[in-house]
Amino acid sequence: AIFCGKAPPPTFVRELRPTEVVKGLEATLECEVTGTPPFEVKWLKNNKEMFSSKKYAISTKESIFTLNVTNCDVSDVGEYQCIISNEGGSCSCSTRLSLKGHERLAAQLCTQLESLAPGPGPALSCTAPIPPPQTGSCYCGKPPSFMKKPEPLNVFSGTNITFTSIIKGSPPLEVKWFKGSVELVPGHKCSITLQDSLAELELFDVHPLQSGDYTCQVSNEAGKISCTTHLFVKGLSRLLDVHETIGLPVTTPTKRKEDEEDQTIDILELLKNVDPKEYEKYARMYGITDFRGLLQAFELLKQTREEENGFNR
């Protein structure tokens, strides 16, 4: 089974709009999203996080997010950004707050300063900030999504495998792959590629210790989404090698009652997730009666684990 993000990332249905306010009055910035609650909201002014105070009132009503700026003055002019997130990802939208007449006066002052240096020689440079056109900028039009999710794989030890995802969303897209919570890095054990909309993870010469959950995470400026699948590596040959080395009796593959399909049972991999008090019970369940020999098998396995775990580095 594949377990994907619990909820799609939020998207804006109403963005922040440029606001021009008379000095001394109140300005209201408001936006609205669609998506799965609960939502978390963060407001920033000129890239610095804002918090509720007498000056700034931050409020949320269902999926509507509001920032009220009281008694506006020159210090309130600037870029305001709202970042909204849920379990599935995040999106952000920004706009500009200005005072009526303030920017026009700044431009006039700039012109007058430059006119004070006529004739040859360097002209005076005006450093008064000239604001960009008053249009809102939203970066969440196309958050990433999966057109095809990676499928679970059940393979034999020693083979090469490839997890494949087809993704879409506004570029640039960033793709990361994880085994459990550990990010994978391309190297001699694995290859990570992104070509057009095709994201692939290839693992070379897999072995039972690489069994587990693998997650593809895709992100852009509009949000982030992830999808998790599973790899099971059948390790009968490895188990036989270990048992033959220490003389531990080995049973033939058994059938699981629920699906009655022939599958090899990797006892060492099975017991890794079992309470040590239950080792003997599970070993006997699968036909191994030499409990002391089984512990010796674990010790032998530990000697090679560091080398095999190098796959995650």
PLY file of the C-alpha trace (Angstrom):
ply
format ascii 1.0
element vertex 313
property float x
property float y
property float z
element edge 312
property int vertex1
property int vertex2
end_header
0.00 0.00 0.00
1.06 3.57 -0.68
0.62 6.24 2.00
0.67 9.77 0.63
0.42 13.20 2.24
-2.53 13.44 4.61
-3.92 16.54 2.91
-3.36 18.59 -0.26
-1.49 21.87 0.28
-3.61 25.06 0.56
-4.20 27.24 -2.50
-5.43 30.84 -2.67
-8.92 31.66 -3.87
-8.45 35.33 -2.91
-4.99 36.89 -2.80
-3.63 39.88 -0.93
-4.25 43.12 -2.81
-2.11 46.28 -2.93
-3.41 48.75 -0.36
-3.03 52.52 -0.19
-4.15 54.19 3.04
-4.40 57.72 4.40
-1.93 58.47 7.18
-3.47 57.90 10.61
-6.17 55.49 9.39
-6.36 51.69 9.54
-5.30 49.35 6.71
-6.68 45.82 6.24
-4.84 43.07 4.35
-6.90 39.94 3.76
-6.65 36.68 1.83
-8.56 33.40 1.60
-7.50 29.82 0.81
-9.05 26.49 0.02
-7.70 23.25 1.46
-7.87 20.94 4.44
-7.65 22.52 7.93
-6.10 23.00 10.39
-4.08 25.85 8.89
-1.08 27.68 10.31
-0.50 31.30 9.27
2.59 33.48 9.39
2.73 37.18 8.47
5.94 38.94 7.46
6.79 42.59 6.81
9.87 43.14 4.69
10.85 39.48 5.37
10.57 39.83 9.17
7.93 37.85 11.04
5.08 39.82 12.64
3.10 39.09 15.80
-0.18 40.44 17.17
0.19 43.69 19.11
-1.56 47.01 19.63
-0.20 48.06 16.24
-0.90 44.86 14.33
-4.01 42.70 14.79
-3.76 39.20 13.27
-6.95 37.17 13.01
-8.23 33.98 11.36
-11.82 33.00 10.58
-12.03 29.51 9.06
-10.02 29.90 5.83
-9.90 33.74 5.82
-6.73 35.40 7.16
-6.62 39.09 8.10
-3.97 41.58 9.18
-5.12 45.00 10.46
-2.54 47.79 10.70
-3.72 50.61 12.98
-2.79 54.32 12.87
-0.75 53.92 9.69
2.35 56.08 9.18
5.53 56.04 7.08
7.04 53.19 9.13
4.23 50.88 7.96
5.03 51.26 4.26
6.54 48.09 2.79
6.07 44.55 1.52
3.71 42.26 3.45
3.64 38.49 2.99
1.21 35.84 4.24
2.37 32.20 4.45
-0.30 29.56 5.03
0.43 25.87 5.64
-1.22 22.60 6.57
-0.06 18.97 6.75
0.18 18.80 2.96
2.37 21.84 2.30
2.29 25.62 2.17
1.72 28.60 -0.11
2.50 32.29 0.14
1.22 35.56 -1.28
2.59 39.10 -0.92
1.57 42.69 -1.62
2.56 46.28 -0.80
1.12 48.76 1.69
1.65 52.44 0.90
0.51 55.85 2.18
-1.47 58.11 -0.11
0.80 60.85 -1.44
3.91 59.48 0.31
5.55 57.89 -2.72
4.70 60.83 -4.98
6.42 63.19 -2.53
9.46 60.88 -2.41
9.74 60.98 -6.20
9.48 64.78 -6.20
12.19 65.02 -3.56
14.42 62.77 -5.61
14.03 65.02 -8.66
14.87 68.13 -6.65
18.01 66.55 -5.15
19.33 65.54 -8.56
18.73 69.07 -9.89
21.04 70.51 -7.20
24.15 69.27 -9.03
24.14 70.92 -12.46
27.12 71.13 -14.78
30.17 68.81 -14.98
31.11 66.42 -12.27
29.28 63.56 -10.64
25.57 64.07 -10.12
23.96 63.59 -6.76
22.50 60.12 -6.38
19.01 59.79 -5.01
18.58 56.90 -2.62
14.89 57.44 -1.88
13.13 54.08 -2.36
10.98 53.95 -5.48
8.36 51.23 -5.01
7.58 48.63 -7.69
4.26 48.75 -9.53
1.39 48.04 -7.17
0.52 44.54 -8.26
0.25 41.62 -5.87
2.63 38.69 -6.35
1.46 35.19 -5.55
3.72 32.12 -5.66
1.21 29.36 -5.15
-0.52 29.10 -8.52
0.72 25.58 -9.23
1.96 23.63 -6.19
3.56 20.25 -6.91
1.43 17.14 -7.32
1.87 13.51 -8.36
0.52 12.33 -11.73
2.00 8.89 -11.02
3.11 7.71 -7.60
6.00 5.28 -6.95
4.76 1.70 -6.67
5.84 -0.76 -3.96
8.39 -3.39 -5.03
9.04 -6.96 -3.88
12.37 -8.20 -5.24
15.20 -10.67 -4.65
18.52 -9.72 -3.12
21.20 -8.62 -5.58
18.93 -6.95 -8.15
18.75 -3.31 -9.27
15.42 -1.53 -8.72
13.88 1.79 -9.79
11.14 3.81 -8.11
9.42 6.11 -10.64
7.23 9.18 -10.06
5.64 11.51 -12.60
5.18 14.98 -11.13
3.85 18.38 -12.13
3.91 21.92 -10.75
5.45 25.32 -11.33
9.21 25.17 -11.89
11.73 25.04 -10.47
10.85 21.75 -8.78
13.13 20.17 -6.18
12.98 16.41 -5.60
14.39 14.56 -2.61
14.21 10.85 -1.76
14.30 9.39 1.76
14.65 5.94 3.29
12.66 6.27 6.47
13.68 9.71 7.75
17.17 9.66 6.19
17.71 11.63 2.97
19.43 9.63 0.22
22.46 11.03 -1.56
23.47 9.87 -5.08
26.56 7.66 -5.13
27.74 4.15 -5.90
24.69 2.68 -4.15
21.94 4.82 -5.70
21.09 7.29 -8.46
18.56 10.15 -8.25
17.35 11.82 -11.46
14.76 14.42 -12.49
14.14 14.81 -16.21
11.18 16.91 -17.29
8.35 15.51 -15.15
10.00 12.11 -14.49
11.57 11.66 -11.04
13.42 8.38 -10.44
15.36 6.68 -7.65
17.52 3.72 -8.70
19.07 1.39 -6.11
21.90 -0.93 -7.10
22.46 -4.50 -5.85
19.81 -4.29 -3.12
19.95 -6.47 -0.01
17.50 -7.22 2.85
18.76 -4.38 5.05
17.49 -1.95 2.41
13.90 -3.13 2.90
11.64 -0.39 4.27
9.70 2.76 3.42
10.95 5.11 0.69
9.55 8.63 0.30
9.60 10.96 -2.70
9.32 14.63 -1.66
8.65 17.34 -4.25
8.67 21.08 -3.49
8.60 24.48 -5.14
7.84 28.04 -3.99
4.13 27.20 -3.88
4.29 24.22 -1.52
5.55 20.72 -0.79
4.07 17.23 -1.20
5.35 13.73 -0.52
4.43 10.13 -1.24
5.71 7.00 0.50
6.04 3.49 -0.88
7.70 0.25 0.29
10.57 -1.97 -0.77
10.80 -5.58 0.39
14.00 -7.46 -0.48
13.74 -11.23 -0.14
16.89 -12.39 1.58
16.81 -16.21 1.54
20.25 -16.52 -0.06
21.81 -14.21 2.56
20.13 -16.09 5.40
21.38 -19.43 4.03
24.95 -18.05 3.80
24.85 -16.94 7.44
23.32 -20.18 8.66
25.78 -22.37 6.74
28.68 -20.36 8.21
27.66 -21.10 11.79
25.86 -24.42 11.23
22.37 -23.13 12.12
19.45 -25.31 10.91
17.32 -23.63 8.23
13.69 -24.34 7.36
12.27 -24.16 3.86
10.08 -21.20 2.87
6.62 -21.27 4.44
3.22 -19.92 3.40
1.44 -17.02 5.05
-2.09 -17.89 5.98
-3.64 -14.61 4.84
-2.62 -14.86 1.18
-1.28 -18.44 0.93
1.50 -17.31 -1.42
4.98 -18.80 -1.26
7.39 -16.28 0.22
10.85 -16.67 1.68
11.11 -15.69 5.34
14.16 -13.70 6.44
14.22 -14.61 10.14
16.91 -12.10 11.03
14.98 -9.26 9.39
11.78 -10.44 11.09
13.25 -10.55 14.59
14.78 -7.07 14.29
11.34 -5.63 15.08
10.45 -8.11 17.84
10.87 -7.73 21.60
13.99 -9.75 22.56
11.82 -11.64 25.08
9.84 -12.97 22.12
12.85 -14.15 20.02
12.52 -17.80 20.98
8.76 -17.82 20.36
9.12 -16.37 16.85
12.13 -18.50 15.96
10.22 -21.68 16.84
7.18 -20.39 14.94
9.34 -20.45 11.78
11.05 -23.76 12.54
14.36 -22.65 14.09
15.04 -24.37 17.42
18.71 -23.49 17.89
18.19 -20.19 19.76
21.88 -19.91 20.70
22.86 -20.34 17.06
20.39 -17.63 16.13
22.11 -15.17 18.49
25.41 -16.09 16.87
23.86 -15.24 13.52
22.99 -11.79 14.82
26.58 -11.23 15.97
27.86 -12.26 12.53
25.40 -9.92 10.85
26.59 -6.97 12.98
30.12 -7.37 11.58
28.95 -6.50 8.06
26.19 -3.99 8.89
28.46 -0.90 8.90
29.58 -1.56 5.35
26.01 -2.18 4.18
24.69 0.92 5.96
27.10 2.97 3.87
24.28 2.96 1.30
22.58 5.77 3.24
25.64 8.01 3.36
0 1
1 2
2 3
3 4
4 5
5 6
6 7
7 8
8 9
9 10
10 11
11 12
12 13
13 14
14 15
15 16
16 17
17 18
18 19
19 20
20 21
21 22
22 23
23 24
24 25
25 26
26 27
27 28
28 29
29 30
30 31
31 32
32 33
33 34
34 35
35 36
36 37
37 38
38 39
39 40
40 41
41 42
42 43
43 44
44 45
45 46
46 47
47 48
48 49
49 50
50 51
51 52
52 53
53 54
54 55
55 56
56 57
57 58
58 59
59 60
60 61
61 62
62 63
63 64
64 65
65 66
66 67
67 68
68 69
69 70
70 71
71 72
72 73
73 74
74 75
75 76
76 77
77 78
78 79
79 80
80 81
81 82
82 83
83 84
84 85
85 86
86 87
87 88
88 89
89 90
90 91
91 92
92 93
93 94
94 95
95 96
96 97
97 98
98 99
99 100
100 101
101 102
102 103
103 104
104 105
105 106
106 107
107 108
108 109
109 110
110 111
111 112
112 113
113 114
114 115
115 116
116 117
117 118
118 119
119 120
120 121
121 122
122 123
123 124
124 125
125 126
126 127
127 128
128 129
129 130
130 131
131 132
132 133
133 134
134 135
135 136
136 137
137 138
138 139
139 140
140 141
141 142
142 143
143 144
144 145
145 146
146 147
147 148
148 149
149 150
150 151
151 152
152 153
153 154
154 155
155 156
156 157
157 158
158 159
159 160
160 161
161 162
162 163
163 164
164 165
165 166
166 167
167 168
168 169
169 170
170 171
171 172
172 173
173 174
174 175
175 176
176 177
177 178
178 179
179 180
180 181
181 182
182 183
183 184
184 185
185 186
186 187
187 188
188 189
189 190
190 191
191 192
192 193
193 194
194 195
195 196
196 197
197 198
198 199
199 200
200 201
201 202
202 203
203 204
204 205
205 206
206 207
207 208
208 209
209 210
210 211
211 212
212 213
213 214
214 215
215 216
216 217
217 218
218 219
219 220
220 221
221 222
222 223
223 224
224 225
225 226
226 227
227 228
228 229
229 230
230 231
231 232
232 233
233 234
234 235
235 236
236 237
237 238
238 239
239 240
240 241
241 242
242 243
243 244
244 245
245 246
246 247
247 248
248 249
249 250
250 251
251 252
252 253
253 254
254 255
255 256
256 257
257 258
258 259
259 260
260 261
261 262
262 263
263 264
264 265
265 266
266 267
267 268
268 269
269 270
270 271
271 272
272 273
273 274
274 275
275 276
276 277
277 278
278 279
279 280
280 281
281 282
282 283
283 284
284 285
285 286
286 287
287 288
288 289
289 290
290 291
291 292
292 293
293 294
294 295
295 296
296 297
297 298
298 299
299 300
300 301
301 302
302 303
303 304
304 305
305 306
306 307
307 308
308 309
309 310
310 311
311 312
